Amino acid sequence: MKRMIAVLIVAMAMPSAGHCGSASRMLASHLESVKKAESCIYGLKDSDGRGMDCLKLFQALDDSTGVCYGVYHKRSRGVFAIHLAQSTDLKHWKHIGMLDAHASQATVWPCKNGGFLLAYEKDAPNSCWIRLRYYDDLRDLSMGMHAREYDVSRTLAPTAEGTPSFDSVELGKNGLDSSLIRLRFHYYKNAQVDQLARGTLTNFDSWKSEASDDLNSDLVRRGWLGNLGDRDLFEWENKNYYLQETQRTSRDWSSWRLCLCDDDGMVISPLAIRTHQGARAFANPTATWITDPENNRKLVVTYFLLSEGNPSSEVGTMLYVINPSRIFRESDNPLGSTRSGSAGVGRSSRF
């Protein structure tokens, strides 16, 4: 659902011993240690000075230049709109264009056939739903020319379902007409609180969904009594994980936190994220593997830092880079963090 303020979710639950292996502990440490990241940016903006709220990165599968793209939204004159931008260094983002208005919370899946799937939250007065668009190639995406579109009918809540994320995409020999697209999203249960759900779009014309009751019950049991919202799936050392936002108390924007979860979405541990100025409230997490111009693989993490619970110097979209090949120093010396859309770079010359 549309948020006029940024929100992050850190699970305040105790770690689950069965899941806390060395890989997940190392991953949690990297995610928490923002001050040890290779580079870090606060208050990210595009070339037009537009805040890049809830940014999700991606790259073309056949690209070897290291160019990164990002979808994000911004509210202007009361209307949310999704935008597309590109960058060669993660610091400077050239605005390409607007993809849709009355739209937010976008995510992209690069398809093996060269196409791109865009999923986002579409809004109208007093309601929102999930919309998917398919673009034949990067050129069409950059021009905002979609080939197919599908509006997901709400099945779990009467007024609001949104913040989609991709679990998987399978395209058959007939493309979208023989496809399976698996999504996760939230629904506004009883018009009181956001809860987690799953859905599958078959052949781009048949939708089925169900509430993720196991995940919702576990999070509530752990004390997350507010909204359960955005999430992102990523890989670390050949294992899938989710970053999940959770809210401790309903309507308390400063109580948004983040959890590291296993490949099903069950909590492994809360994240005690340490920023340069002590931000506490985080929302809309993403984690995306990119290949830089020198052909190095790095994990780019983004959060939305809302105004409640955070210092004014750490508000808006935050981006930092985890380089697995780099040995982190034990000290917590900041690596040149920057604010208001400029970037602080550690040892990396590009990303």
C-alpha positions, 0 to 999 in steps of 0.5 A: 500500500502507498506510503507517504513516508518511508518505512523499514522493517527490522525483525525484533525476534530472537534468532532461530537456532536451526537457521543460524549457520555461519553463512547467514551469520556472515551475511547478517554481519555484512548487512548490519555493518553499513560503515564497513561497506565498500561505498554508501550513499544517503538521500539518493536522487536522480539527475533531475533532483528527484528523490529515488524512493524505494529504489530497485536495481537491475541489469540487462542479462546480456550486458557486459558494460556494468550499466545499472538501471533502477525503478523507483517512485516519487510523489508529486502534487499528491500523485505517485509515479514510477520512474526509470534511471540508469547509472554507471557508478551507483552515485549518479543516476540519469533519469530516463523517463516516467513509466506510469502515474498513480503507481509506486513500489515497483520491481523488475525481473529481467527475463532470459529471452531479453524481455523485462517484467515490471510489477508495481502497485497501482492506485485509485481513490481509496484502493490499490492493486498489483499491475504487471507489464511486460516489455520486449527489450531494454529499448522498449522499457526505456521508452515506456512501451509495454507489450502486455499488461495485466491487472491483478484482481484483489482476492484477499482484501476488499481495498488494498493489495500491493508491494509486489516482489518476484519469487520466480518467472518461468517462460515457456516456448510461447512466452507469456502465454505459457508462463508461471509468474510467482509473486509475494505481496501484502494485503490490507487484512480487514482494513486494519493491518498489512499481512503477507501473501503469495500468488501465481499468475499462469499464462498471464491471464489466470491469478491465484493467491493465498495468505501466508498464514505461517509467516504472518503468525510467526511474525506476530508471535515474535512481537511484530504487531503492526504492518508486515510489508515489503520484502526482497529475495536474493542469493548469498553463497548459493542459498536464497534469503529474504529481507523483510520489513516489519513494524513493531507497533501499528501507526508508529512509523519509527518502529519499522525494522528489518529481518533476515529470513530464510528461503521461505520467509521465516525469520532467521534473525533481526538486523541491528543495522549501524549507519553513520549517524544512528538511523533506526527506522528502515523500510522497503529493503532490496538486495541485488547482485550487480556486475561492475565495469571490471566484471566484479560481482557485488551486492547492492542493498537499498533501504528507505529511511523515513523521517520518523526515528532517523536523523535528518541527515539520513532520510530517503533512499540509502544505498550501500555496496557489499563486496564479498571479495573484500576483507572487512576491517575490524574497525568501524571507521566510516568510509566517506559516507555522503548525504543529499544524493552524493556518494561516499566511496571506499576502495572501489574506483567505480562501484 
